[in-house]
Amino acid sequence: MDCCICGPMANYFKPPRNSICSSCYEGAKGMMAFINELDGDQDAGFPTNSRGFKPNISKGLLNAFKWVKKMKEREEELNEKLRFLDCLVLALRDGIHTDIMVKPGTGAPLAAHRALLAMKSEIFRTMLGSDECKAPAEDTISFPELSHDELKFLLEFLYTGSLPKGSTDKHLFSMLVAADKYNIPFLRKVCEHQILDLLDSSNALNILEVADVCSNRMLKDQAMNSIVKNVEDVVFSKRYEEFALKNAHLCVEITRALLMEMKDEKDHEMSS
């Protein structure tokens, strides 16, 4: 049976002879369910008609196609807006009208803009606005916990909303700590996503360690799950010996998680 959508003779089918294959049928159902779910989110900011009401996607695939096309147009508008805002990072890189120096723990200071720093973090706003910390244009504010490269990464993110290409585990970990310390939620979210993409048995201990420092429950749980699933590779590694000397409390948590996993497996075997 040729499908009237994906078959080689699709253009020649006419009602009521049309038929649809199972793949197209399931795909259409999935797309409709997904779009209806998005359309039902009142806070998502999806496009509305001239009267301010969202279109009724459930009326059919044609309306769904129009909705997707509209979202594509909106994506292009957002990309154009992002290109328009790229001038901010040029102002950073070229030092155009900078009015504050930010000093890392090691390395040379970097020039930045007071107003942008203050808008990106309430912590920065307090540092720059309080009588005790307010500094004239030629002075600096210090970030002793960050190296020169790490501070440069942080500034790039504040100006562009994205981390520079080639970010390593170490950079992501330091940015996650900075996001926590200076209360930058979007940076925290970006770091979480990228760290989760990199998570495996080889770096699970490092991720568990930094997640504990930042009190990041989601990352901590994911790292712990990875350790439990790959316990032999992790526990018998040289890295675990170094980790245990500095993180006795986390080793206790790992032991408890392993025992709970063993108990769950035993209970499952007994019930089956």
C-alpha positions in Angstrom: 0.0 0.0 0.0 1.5 3.3 -1.1 1.3 6.2 1.4 -0.3 9.4 0.2 2.3 11.3 2.1 5.7 9.6 1.8 5.0 7.2 -1.1 6.5 7.6 -4.6 3.0 8.2 -6.1 1.8 10.6 -3.4 1.1 13.5 -5.8 -1.3 11.4 -7.8 -3.6 10.2 -5.0 -6.9 11.9 -4.8 -9.7 11.5 -2.2 -11.2 9.1 -1.2 -8.3 6.8 -2.3 -5.8 8.3 0.0 -4.1 6.0 2.5 -1.3 6.6 5.1 1.4 4.3 6.3 1.9 3.5 10.0 5.1 5.6 10.1 3.4 8.7 8.9 0.4 8.0 11.0 2.5 7.7 14.2 4.6 10.7 13.2 1.5 12.9 12.6 0.0 11.8 16.0 3.3 12.6 17.8 3.6 16.0 16.1 0.0 16.9 16.9 0.4 15.8 20.5 3.6 17.8 20.9 2.3 21.0 19.3 -1.0 20.8 21.4 1.1 20.4 24.5 3.2 23.5 23.6 0.0 25.4 22.6 -1.5 24.7 25.9 1.4 26.4 27.8 0.0 29.8 28.5 3.3 31.2 29.6 5.4 30.1 26.6 4.8 33.2 24.6 3.7 31.4 21.4 2.3 33.6 18.5 -1.4 34.5 18.6 -3.8 35.7 16.0 -4.9 39.3 15.5 -7.4 39.0 18.4 -4.8 37.7 20.8 -6.0 34.1 20.9 -3.7 31.1 20.1 -4.7 29.1 17.1 -6.5 25.8 17.6 -3.9 23.3 16.4 -6.2 20.3 17.0 -8.2 21.2 13.9 -5.7 19.4 11.6 -2.2 19.0 10.2 -2.6 22.1 8.0 -3.0 24.3 11.0 -0.1 22.5 12.6 2.1 23.2 9.6 1.1 26.9 9.7 2.0 27.0 13.4 5.4 25.4 12.7 6.0 27.9 9.9 5.1 30.8 12.1 7.6 29.5 14.8 10.3 29.3 12.1 9.7 32.9 11.2 9.9 33.8 14.8 13.2 31.9 15.2 14.6 33.9 12.3 13.5 37.1 14.0 15.2 36.1 17.2 18.4 35.1 15.4 18.4 38.5 13.7 18.0 40.2 17.1 20.9 38.2 18.5 23.1 39.3 15.6 22.1 42.8 16.3 23.2 42.5 19.9 26.6 41.0 19.0 28.0 44.5 19.1 28.1 44.1 22.9 30.9 41.6 22.8 32.8 43.7 20.4 32.7 46.5 22.9 34.2 44.1 25.4 36.9 42.7 23.1 37.9 46.1 21.7 37.6 47.9 25.0 35.1 50.5 23.7 34.1 53.0 26.4 34.9 50.5 29.2 34.7 52.1 32.7 35.8 49.4 35.2 38.6 46.9 35.5 38.0 43.4 36.7 40.9 41.6 38.3 41.3 37.8 38.5 43.1 36.0 41.2 46.0 35.4 38.8 46.9 37.2 35.6 46.2 40.6 34.1 42.9 42.5 34.7 40.3 42.9 32.0 38.3 46.0 31.1 34.5 45.8 31.3 31.4 48.0 31.6 29.8 48.8 35.0 26.2 49.0 33.7 26.3 45.6 32.0 27.8 43.9 35.0 25.2 45.4 37.3 22.3 44.3 35.0 23.5 40.7 34.8 23.8 40.0 38.6 22.3 41.5 41.7 25.6 40.6 43.5 27.6 42.7 40.9 25.1 45.5 41.3 25.6 45.5 45.1 29.4 45.4 44.7 29.4 48.3 42.3 26.7 50.4 44.0 27.4 50.3 47.7 29.3 53.1 49.3 31.9 50.7 50.7 32.7 49.0 47.4 31.9 51.8 44.9 35.1 52.4 42.8 36.1 55.3 40.5 36.5 54.5 36.8 40.2 53.8 37.1 39.9 51.3 40.0 39.1 47.6 39.9 36.9 44.9 41.4 38.4 41.6 42.2 37.5 38.0 41.5 40.2 36.2 43.5 38.7 32.7 42.9 39.0 33.0 39.1 42.0 32.8 36.9 42.5 35.2 34.0 41.1 32.7 31.5 38.1 31.8 33.7 37.3 35.5 34.3 37.5 36.0 30.5 35.0 33.1 30.0 32.7 34.7 32.6 32.7 38.1 30.9 32.2 36.5 27.5 29.1 34.8 28.8 27.7 38.0 30.4 28.1 39.8 27.1 26.9 37.1 24.7 24.7 34.7 26.7 26.8 31.7 25.6 30.1 30.1 26.7 33.0 30.3 24.2 33.6 27.3 22.0 36.0 24.8 23.3 34.9 25.0 26.9 36.6 22.3 28.9 35.2 20.4 32.0 37.4 22.7 34.2 35.9 25.8 32.6 32.4 24.5 33.0 33.0 23.6 36.7 34.5 27.1 37.5 31.6 28.8 35.7 29.1 26.7 37.6 30.7 27.8 40.9 30.7 31.4 39.7 27.0 31.2 38.7 26.3 30.0 42.2 28.4 32.6 44.0 27.2 35.6 42.0 23.6 34.4 41.5 23.5 34.1 37.7 20.7 31.6 37.0 21.0 31.5 33.2 24.7 30.7 33.5 23.9 28.0 36.0 21.4 26.5 33.6 23.8 26.5 30.6 26.5 24.9 32.7 24.1 22.2 34.0 23.1 21.2 30.5 26.7 21.0 29.1 28.0 19.2 32.2 25.2 16.6 31.9 26.1 16.1 28.2 29.7 15.3 29.3 28.8 13.1 32.3 30.3 9.5 32.3 32.1 7.3 34.6 35.5 9.0 34.0 34.3 12.4 35.3 31.4 11.5 37.6 33.5 12.1 40.7 34.6 15.5 39.6 30.9 16.4 38.8 29.8 15.1 42.2 32.4 17.2 43.9 31.5 20.5 42.2 27.8 19.8 42.5 28.3 19.4 46.2 30.2 22.7 46.4 27.3 24.5 44.6 24.6 22.5 46.4 23.2 21.5 43.0 20.9 18.6 43.8 20.1 17.8 40.2 23.7 17.4 39.1 24.6 15.6 42.3 21.9 13.0 41.8 22.9 12.4 38.2 26.6 12.0 39.1 25.7 9.7 42.0 23.6 7.5 39.6 26.5 7.3 37.2 28.9 6.3 40.0 26.5 3.6 41.2 26.0 2.2 37.7 29.7 2.1 37.0 30.9 1.4 40.6 33.8 -0.9 39.7 35.3 1.5 37.1 35.0 4.4 39.6 35.9 2.9 43.0 39.0 1.0 41.7 40.4 4.1 39.8 43.3 6.2 41.1 41.1 9.2 41.0 38.8 7.7 43.7 41.8 7.5 46.1 42.5 11.2 45.7 38.7 12.0 45.9 38.3 10.0 49.1 41.0 11.9 50.9 39.3 15.2 50.3 35.6 14.2 50.3 35.0 11.7 53.1 31.3 12.8 53.5 30.7 12.1 49.8 32.3 8.7 50.0 29.8 8.0 52.8 27.0 9.0 50.5 28.3 6.8 47.7 28.5 3.8 50.1 24.9 4.4 51.2 23.7 4.8 47.6 25.4 1.5 46.7 23.8 -0.3 49.6 20.4 1.1 48.7 20.9 -0.1 45.1 21.9 -3.6 46.3 18.8 -3.7 48.5 16.5 -2.6 45.7 17.9 -5.3 43.4 17.5 -8.0 46.1 13.9 -6.9 46.8 13.2 -7.0 43.1 14.6 -10.6 42.8 12.6 -11.8 45.8 9.4 -10.3 44.4 9.9 -11.8 41.0 
